[in-house]
Amino acid sequence: MKRKSMFVLLLAAAILAVGRTAIQPQWNGEAFEPRPTMAVTLSADHRIVDGAVAAAFLADLKAMLEEPLRLLL
């Protein structure tokens, strides 16, 4: 999985970089199984955005991507 560096642009509080989905082996507790994975990176200007708020945003985004039906609620 390739990683890219993201820099917060002038007049922006944060930038979200989303990578392409790839099938990767993941351990389910008993065996490896193929699962789609995707790299998501958030670069935030800490003068504007608190790190805890940025981490909470990524956690919420992860939960919604894993269960898209939550977007309808």
N, CA, C and O atoms as a GROMACS GRO file, in nm:
protein
  292
    1MET      N    1   0.084  -0.116   0.000
    1MET     CA    2   0.000   0.000   0.000
    1MET      C    3   0.090   0.124   0.000
    1MET      O    4   0.174   0.139   0.088
    2LYS      N    5   0.072   0.210  -0.096
    2LYS     CA    6   0.154   0.329  -0.106
    2LYS      C    7   0.104   0.436  -0.010
    2LYS      O    8  -0.016   0.453   0.010
    3ARG      N    9   0.197   0.508   0.050
    3ARG     CA   10   0.165   0.620   0.138
    3ARG      C   11   0.213   0.748   0.073
    3ARG      O   12   0.319   0.751   0.011
    4LYS      N   13   0.136   0.853   0.086
    4LYS     CA   14   0.176   0.983   0.034
    4LYS      C   15   0.172   1.084   0.148
    4LYS      O   16   0.092   1.072   0.240
    5SER      N   17   0.258   1.182   0.139
    5SER     CA   18   0.258   1.289   0.238
    5SER      C   19   0.157   1.395   0.195
    5SER      O   20   0.149   1.430   0.078
    6MET      N   21   0.083   1.444   0.291
    6MET     CA   22  -0.013   1.549   0.263
    6MET      C   23   0.024   1.670   0.346
    6MET      O   24   0.062   1.657   0.463
    7PHE      N   25   0.014   1.786   0.288
    7PHE     CA   26   0.043   1.910   0.358
    7PHE      C   27  -0.082   1.996   0.358
    7PHE      O   28  -0.150   2.007   0.256
    8VAL      N   29  -0.112   2.056   0.471
    8VAL     CA   30  -0.228   2.142   0.482
    8VAL      C   31  -0.200   2.270   0.404
    8VAL      O   32  -0.100   2.337   0.427
    9LEU      N   33  -0.289   2.303   0.312
    9LEU     CA   34  -0.273   2.421   0.229
    9LEU      C   35  -0.312   2.547   0.305
    9LEU      O   36  -0.381   2.542   0.406
   10LEU      N   37  -0.266   2.659   0.254
   10LEU     CA   38  -0.304   2.788   0.311
   10LEU      C   39  -0.456   2.802   0.310
   10LEU      O   40  -0.521   2.768   0.212
   11LEU      N   41  -0.511   2.852   0.418
   11LEU     CA   42  -0.656   2.872   0.436
   11LEU      C   43  -0.735   2.742   0.449
   11LEU      O   44  -0.857   2.744   0.434
   12ALA      N   45  -0.669   2.631   0.477
   12ALA     CA   46  -0.738   2.503   0.499
   12ALA      C   47  -0.706   2.455   0.640
   12ALA      O   48  -0.593   2.468   0.686
   13ALA      N   49  -0.806   2.399   0.708
   13ALA     CA   50  -0.784   2.347   0.843
   13ALA      C   51  -0.733   2.203   0.839
   13ALA      O   52  -0.660   2.161   0.929
   14ALA      N   53  -0.771   2.128   0.735
   14ALA     CA   54  -0.730   1.989   0.726
   14ALA      C   55  -0.746   1.939   0.583
   14ALA      O   56  -0.821   1.995   0.504
   15ILE      N   57  -0.674   1.831   0.553
   15ILE     CA   58  -0.685   1.765   0.423
   15ILE      C   59  -0.700   1.616   0.450
   15ILE      O   60  -0.625   1.557   0.528
   16LEU      N   61  -0.798   1.555   0.383
   16LEU     CA   62  -0.821   1.412   0.394
   16LEU      C   63  -0.774   1.344   0.266
   16LEU      O   64  -0.820   1.377   0.157
   17ALA      N   65  -0.680   1.250   0.280
   17ALA     CA   66  -0.631   1.173   0.165
   17ALA      C   67  -0.686   1.032   0.176
   17ALA      O   68  -0.675   0.967   0.280
   18VAL      N   69  -0.746   0.983   0.066
   18VAL     CA   70  -0.805   0.850   0.064
   18VAL      C   71  -0.735   0.768  -0.043
   18VAL      O   72  -0.728   0.809  -0.159
   19GLY      N   73  -0.683   0.653  -0.003
   19GLY     CA   74  -0.614   0.564  -0.096
   19GLY      C   75  -0.710   0.470  -0.165
   19GLY      O   76  -0.830   0.469  -0.137
   20ARG      N   77  -0.656   0.391  -0.256
   20ARG     CA   78  -0.739   0.296  -0.329
   20ARG      C   79  -0.763   0.172  -0.244
   20ARG      O   80  -0.680   0.137  -0.159
   21THR      N   81  -0.874   0.106  -0.265
   21THR     CA   82  -0.907  -0.016  -0.193
   21THR      C   83  -0.826  -0.132  -0.250
   21THR      O   84  -0.810  -0.146  -0.371
   22ALA      N   85  -0.774  -0.216  -0.160
   22ALA     CA   86  -0.698  -0.334  -0.200
   22ALA      C   87  -0.740  -0.452  -0.111
   22ALA      O   88  -0.774  -0.433   0.006
   23ILE      N   89  -0.737  -0.570  -0.166
   23ILE     CA   90  -0.770  -0.690  -0.088
   23ILE      C   91  -0.644  -0.732  -0.013
   23ILE      O   92  -0.541  -0.758  -0.074
   24GLN      N   93  -0.654  -0.740   0.120
   24GLN     CA   94  -0.542  -0.777   0.207
   24GLN      C   95  -0.586  -0.890   0.300
   24GLN      O   96  -0.703  -0.895   0.337
   25PRO      N   97  -0.495  -0.979   0.339
   25PRO     CA   98  -0.532  -1.082   0.437
   25PRO      C   99  -0.546  -1.021   0.576
   25PRO      O  100  -0.461  -0.942   0.618
   26GLN      N  101  -0.652  -1.057   0.647
   26GLN     CA  102  -0.674  -1.012   0.784
   26GLN      C  103  -0.708  -1.132   0.871
   26GLN      O  104  -0.778  -1.223   0.828
   27TRP      N  105  -0.656  -1.130   0.992
   27TRP     CA  106  -0.680  -1.238   1.088
   27TRP      C  107  -0.816  -1.217   1.153
   27TRP      O  108  -0.842  -1.110   1.206
   28ASN      N  109  -0.903  -1.318   1.150
   28ASN     CA  110  -1.036  -1.307   1.210
   28ASN      C  111  -1.046  -1.378   1.345
   28ASN      O  112  -1.156  -1.393   1.400
   29GLY      N  113  -0.930  -1.421   1.400
   29GLY     CA  114  -0.930  -1.492   1.527
   29GLY      C  115  -0.905  -1.641   1.510
   29GLY      O  116  -0.862  -1.708   1.604
   30GLU      N  117  -0.933  -1.693   1.391
   30GLU     CA  118  -0.912  -1.835   1.363
   30GLU      C  119  -0.827  -1.858   1.240
   30GLU      O  120  -0.748  -1.952   1.235
   31ALA      N  121  -0.842  -1.773   1.141
   31ALA     CA  122  -0.768  -1.789   1.015
   31ALA      C  123  -0.761  -1.655   0.943
   31ALA      O  124  -0.834  -1.561   0.976
   32PHE      N  125  -0.672  -1.648   0.845
   32PHE     CA  126  -0.666  -1.529   0.761
   32PHE      C  127  -0.778  -1.535   0.658
   32PHE      O  128  -0.810  -1.642   0.605
   33GLU      N  129  -0.837  -1.420   0.629
   33GLU     CA  130  -0.939  -1.413   0.526
   33GLU      C  131  -0.916  -1.285   0.445
   33GLU      O  132  -0.872  -1.184   0.499
   34PRO      N  133  -0.946  -1.289   0.315
   34PRO     CA  134  -0.926  -1.170   0.232
   34PRO      C  135  -1.032  -1.063   0.266
   34PRO      O  136  -1.151  -1.092   0.271
   35ARG      N  137  -0.986  -0.942   0.289
   35ARG     CA  138  -1.077  -0.831   0.323
   35ARG      C  139  -1.034  -0.707   0.248
   35ARG      O  140  -0.914  -0.685   0.229
   36PRO      N  141  -1.128  -0.624   0.205
   36PRO     CA  142  -1.090  -0.499   0.141
   36PRO      C  143  -1.036  -0.401   0.247
   36PRO      O  144  -1.096  -0.384   0.353
   37THR      N  145  -0.924  -0.337   0.217
   37THR     CA  146  -0.866  -0.237   0.306
   37THR      C  147  -0.836  -0.111   0.226
   37THR      O  148  -0.822  -0.115   0.104
   38MET      N  149  -0.825   0.001   0.298
   38MET     CA  150  -0.801   0.128   0.233
   38MET      C  151  -0.727   0.218   0.331
   38MET      O  152  -0.761   0.224   0.449
   39ALA      N  153  -0.626   0.289   0.282
   39ALA     CA  154  -0.552   0.384   0.366
   39ALA      C  155  -0.624   0.518   0.364
   39ALA      O  156  -0.658   0.570   0.257
   40VAL      N  157  -0.645   0.575   0.482
   40VAL     CA  158  -0.704   0.708   0.495
   40VAL      C  159  -0.614   0.789   0.587
   40VAL      O  160  -0.583   0.746   0.698
   41THR      N  161  -0.572   0.906   0.540
   41THR     CA  162  -0.481   0.991   0.617
   41THR      C  163  -0.542   1.130   0.632
   41THR      O  164  -0.593   1.187   0.536
   42LEU      N  165  -0.537   1.182   0.753
   42LEU     CA  166  -0.586   1.317   0.780
   42LEU      C  167  -0.469   1.401   0.827
   42LEU      O  168  -0.404   1.368   0.926
   43SER      N  169  -0.443   1.509   0.756
   43SER     CA  170  -0.342   1.607   0.798
   43SER      C  171  -0.417   1.731   0.844
   43SER      O  172  -0.495   1.789   0.768
   44ALA      N  173  -0.392   1.772   0.968
   44ALA     CA  174  -0.466   1.885   1.023
   44ALA      C  175  -0.370   1.990   1.076
   44ALA      O  176  -0.261   1.958   1.125
   45ASP      N  177  -0.410   2.114   1.065
   45ASP     CA  178  -0.336   2.225   1.122
   45ASP      C  179  -0.373   2.232   1.270
   45ASP      O  180  -0.485   2.268   1.304
   46HIS      N  181  -0.279   2.197   1.358
   46HIS     CA  182  -0.310   2.189   1.500
   46HIS      C  183  -0.328   2.325   1.566
   46HIS      O  184  -0.361   2.333   1.684
   47ARG      N  185  -0.307   2.432   1.491
   47ARG     CA  186  -0.341   2.565   1.544
   47ARG      C  187  -0.492   2.587   1.534
   47ARG      O  188  -0.547   2.673   1.603
   48ILE      N  189  -0.558   2.509   1.448
   48ILE     CA  190  -0.702   2.526   1.424
   48ILE      C  191  -0.781   2.407   1.477
   48ILE      O  192  -0.887   2.425   1.538
   49VAL      N  193  -0.730   2.284   1.455
   49VAL     CA  194  -0.803   2.161   1.490
   49VAL      C  195  -0.728   2.088   1.600
   49VAL      O  196  -0.608   2.061   1.588
   50ASP      N  197  -0.799   2.055   1.707
   50ASP     CA  198  -0.740   1.975   1.815
   50ASP      C  199  -0.720   1.832   1.766
   50ASP      O  200  -0.804   1.778   1.694
   51GLY      N  201  -0.608   1.771   1.804
   51GLY     CA  202  -0.578   1.635   1.761
   51GLY      C  203  -0.683   1.534   1.803
   51GLY      O  204  -0.710   1.439   1.729
   52ALA      N  205  -0.742   1.551   1.921
   52ALA     CA  206  -0.845   1.458   1.968
   52ALA      C  207  -0.970   1.466   1.880
   52ALA      O  208  -1.034   1.365   1.854
   53VAL      N  209  -1.004   1.586   1.835
   53VAL     CA  210  -1.119   1.604   1.747
   53VAL      C  211  -1.091   1.538   1.611
   53VAL      O  212  -1.179   1.473   1.554
   54ALA      N  213  -0.969   1.555   1.561
   54ALA     CA  214  -0.933   1.493   1.433
   54ALA      C  215  -0.936   1.340   1.444
   54ALA      O  216  -0.983   1.273   1.353
   55ALA      N  217  -0.887   1.286   1.556
   55ALA     CA  218  -0.890   1.141   1.577
   55ALA      C  219  -1.034   1.090   1.587
   55ALA      O  220  -1.065   0.983   1.534
   56ALA      N  221  -1.121   1.164   1.653
   56ALA     CA  222  -1.262   1.124   1.663
   56ALA      C  223  -1.329   1.126   1.526
   56ALA      O  224  -1.409   1.038   1.495
   57PHE      N  225  -1.294   1.226   1.444
   57PHE     CA  226  -1.348   1.231   1.308
   57PHE      C  227  -1.307   1.107   1.229
   57PHE      O  228  -1.391   1.047   1.162
   58LEU      N  229  -1.179   1.069   1.236
   58LEU     CA  230  -1.133   0.950   1.164
   58LEU      C  231  -1.200   0.822   1.216
   58LEU      O  232  -1.232   0.733   1.138
   59ALA      N  233  -1.221   0.814   1.346
   59ALA     CA  234  -1.289   0.697   1.403
   59ALA      C  235  -1.433   0.688   1.353
   59ALA      O  236  -1.480   0.580   1.319
   60ASP      N  237  -1.504   0.802   1.348
   60ASP     CA  238  -1.641   0.804   1.295
   60ASP      C  239  -1.644   0.769   1.147
   60ASP      O  240  -1.730   0.695   1.102
   61LEU      N  241  -1.548   0.824   1.071
   61LEU     CA  242  -1.541   0.794   0.928
   61LEU      C  243  -1.516   0.645   0.906
   61LEU      O  244  -1.579   0.585   0.819
   62LYS      N  245  -1.427   0.586   0.982
   62LYS     CA  246  -1.397   0.443   0.973
   62LYS      C  247  -1.523   0.360   1.001
   62LYS      O  248  -1.552   0.265   0.928
   63ALA      N  249  -1.595   0.395   1.106
   63ALA     CA  250  -1.717   0.322   1.140
   63ALA      C  251  -1.821   0.331   1.028
   63ALA      O  252  -1.889   0.232   0.998
   64MET      N  253  -1.834   0.449   0.966
   64MET     CA  254  -1.932   0.465   0.860
   64MET      C  255  -1.891   0.391   0.733
   64MET      O  256  -1.976   0.336   0.663
   65LEU      N  257  -1.762   0.389   0.703
   65LEU     CA  258  -1.716   0.315   0.586
   65LEU      C  259  -1.731   0.165   0.604
   65LEU      O  260  -1.757   0.093   0.508
   66GLU      N  261  -1.713   0.118   0.727
   66GLU     CA  262  -1.729  -0.025   0.755
   66GLU      C  263  -1.874  -0.068   0.755
   66GLU      O  264  -1.904  -0.184   0.724
   67GLU      N  265  -1.966   0.022   0.789
   67GLU     CA  266  -2.110  -0.007   0.792
   67GLU      C  267  -2.184   0.106   0.720
   67GLU      O  268  -2.236   0.196   0.786
   68PRO      N  269  -2.190   0.102   0.586
   68PRO     CA  270  -2.251   0.213   0.511
   68PRO      C  271  -2.399   0.238   0.544
   68PRO      O  272  -2.448   0.349   0.524
   69LEU      N  273  -2.471   0.138   0.594
   69LEU     CA  274  -2.611   0.159   0.627
   69LEU      C  275  -2.629   0.260   0.740
   69LEU      O  276  -2.736   0.318   0.755
   70ARG      N  277  -2.524   0.282   0.821
   70ARG     CA  278  -2.531   0.382   0.928
   70ARG      C  279  -2.552   0.522   0.871
   70ARG      O  280  -2.603   0.610   0.940
   71LEU      N  281  -2.512   0.543   0.745
   71LEU     CA  282  -2.529   0.674   0.684
   71LEU      C  283  -2.676   0.709   0.666
   71LEU      O  284  -2.712   0.826   0.656
   72LEU      N  285  -2.760   0.608   0.661
   72LEU     CA  286  -2.904   0.631   0.642
   72LEU      C  287  -2.976   0.662   0.772
   72LEU      O  288  -3.090   0.707   0.770
   73LEU      N  289  -2.911   0.639   0.885
   73LEU     CA  290  -2.975   0.662   1.015
   73LEU      C  291  -2.958   0.804   1.062
   73LEU      O  292  -3.006   0.840   1.170
   0.00000   0.00000   0.00000
